[in-house]
Amino acid sequence: MEFRDLKTQYQVLKPKIDAALAEVCSSADFISGAQVGALERRLAEYVGVKHCITCANGTDALSLVLMAWGIGPGDAVLVPDFTFFASGETVASAGATPLFVDVDPRTFNLDPARLEEKIAEVRSRGKYRLRAVVAVDLFGQAADYPKIEEICKRHGLLLLEDGAQGFGGSIHGRRVCSFGDAATTSFFPAKPLGCYGDGGAIFTNDDECDALLRSLAVHGKGSMKYDNIRLGVNSRLDTVQAAVLQVKLDAFCAYELDAVQQTAAWYGETLRGSGLKLPVVAQGFASSWAQYTVQLPEKTDRALLQERLRQREIPTMIYYPKPMHAQQAFAGQDGAASDCPVTEALCAAVLSLPLHPYMTKEMTQTVAQELLAALEEAAR
Ligand SMILES: *Cc1c(COP(=O)(O)O)cnc(C)c1O
């Protein structure tokens, strides 16, 4: 069994993908080809924002936004403690200080109450200029933007939505990547909408920010490529990736997003009442199910459980084994001192199960049965 079955997806989409790739190769328009602009327009429309700026990957997307906002030394940015490293890494790479905020144990996302506390704490200490909040849509579910947007507005903080895992999700019909002052996503192959390599995008309604990002992503270009009015980076989405993404976006909208929601529902049916804590989707929210992550009972030997499942050819993953504040890269910095007990407990208990749009009901039942059998064996 595949954790995320990109091979089957390719077999299903093969005629269209192969044709799209052949077209790019024939045109030899490998950089900034027509497919890139066409994809940006489609993505902006799908998400419901004015501008989409594609770039080389989801990490660059975060960095470019921080760059556009002029975030650097002396600034602090609040980041959830339970996320992929890039959410905080990019803040530190910009020269600013990431400070970590604990999450909600049910949704895995930034806890608005803890965010309020952290803002008060950082402001009263006065060591940093608090500039922004990065909120992450972990495992496919949007963070609590109705509350987080209000908090950021009230405190004069910029809000960056890291939607790398959330693309396709929504809150009361408003799509992921439309929240905050800018939002980013990743097209890493295993994300909800993935390409055949690295890729990323930024979304914003701000015209000035859009212009600045387009300049920063292409060596700080001015009126043209060889007129360089500021320092930037080289971060573009390849035409080949844009062509693949157009085909994948069709499938994503037509049936893949519905399929993962069905798969998650099947898991819910078979695993409910089993003693596992199942993922919770908040009222009015829709998840794009980047991951299906359960929490194991406290006395489970997780390594043994994974090994038993591996023997039965069921791959599982641990997203994430370590809180951000405990990462060695932040050792000795103020972020390392963050107090995040919920994240610590989650890191010890989480297990992500295979989930993708090409899973059958039988496959989810097999995973559930094997998981419950292995759970008994691994109870300490
Ligand atoms: C994957 C991911 C990123 C980085 O995306 P890349 O395209 O791999 O650079 C950033 N944030 C989160 C939450 C992610 O899951």
The ligand as a Tripos MOL2 file, in Angstrom:
@<TRIPOS>MOLECULE
LIG
   15    15     1     0     0
SMALL
NO_CHARGES

@<TRIPOS>ATOM
      1 C1          5.4360   21.4840    2.9210 C.3       1 LIG1
      2 C2          5.3000   22.6510    3.8190 C.ar      1 LIG1
      3 C3          6.0180   23.8360    3.6120 C.ar      1 LIG1
      4 C4          7.1290   23.9770    2.6030 C.3       1 LIG1
      5 O1          6.7970   23.6760    1.3050 O.3       1 LIG1
      6 P1          7.9500   23.2320    0.2610 P.3       1 LIG1
      7 O2          7.2600   23.3480   -1.0510 O.co2     1 LIG1
      8 O3          8.3430   21.8530    0.6090 O.co2     1 LIG1
      9 O4          9.0630   24.2010    0.3990 O.co2     1 LIG1
     10 C5          5.7660   24.9100    4.4490 C.ar      1 LIG1
     11 N1          4.8710   24.8270    5.4330 N.ar      1 LIG1
     12 C6          4.1710   23.6950    5.6850 C.ar      1 LIG1
     13 C7          3.1790   23.6850    6.7930 C.3       1 LIG1
     14 C8          4.3720   22.5710    4.8910 C.ar      1 LIG1
     15 O5          3.6980   21.4500    5.1490 O.3       1 LIG1
@<TRIPOS>BOND
     1     1     2 1
     2     2     3 ar
     3     2    14 ar
     4     3     4 1
     5     3    10 ar
     6     4     5 1
     7     5     6 1
     8     6     7 2
     9     6     8 1
    10     6     9 1
    11    10    11 ar
    12    11    12 ar
    13    12    13 1
    14    12    14 ar
    15    14    15 1
@<TRIPOS>SUBSTRUCTURE
     1 LIG1         1 GROUP 0 **** ****
